[in-house]
Structures are given as structure tokens and as C-alpha cells.
Amino acid sequence: MKKNMGTIDRVIRVALAILIGILYLAGVISGVAAVILGIIAVIFLITGFVGFCPAYVPFKISTRAKNGPKRST
């Protein structure tokens, strides 16, 4: 499992998961919407902490920064 998520991508995912949790605890979302968003929040937390998103693999997407600029000498 090669990491394919950059720092900003990971922070956004974790922040959205926390926001969904807050909305649920505040009673703003409930029922089926709460279950669906809860599942999405758990997925966001896992992928955010691991740094790997399986949905990026088929499209060869990576939000990680490259290893710096290449120097020609």
C-alpha cells in the first residue's frame, strides 16, 4: 500500500469527518442521512490517518508532493 494522499488532502478528510460527527452529536443530522454520513466519516478518518485512498488507484491519482525540483547539472 503506497501512500497516495498529501497533507492537505488528509487534513480535509479528517476535518470533514469531525464536522460530520459534530453535526450528528448536535442533532442536525439523523436517520438514514446520519448512517450514510457516518459511514463516509469513518472512511475519511481511516484514509486520512493511513494516507492511502483505494479510490485513487484506478485513476492513478496522487495528491502527494513530488520529491522536490530536479536540478540539472
Summary of the structure (lengths in Angstrom):
residues: 73
radius of gyration: 16.0
end to end distance: 33.9
largest distance: 61.7
contacts: 164
relative contact order: 0.24
helix: 58%
strand: 0%
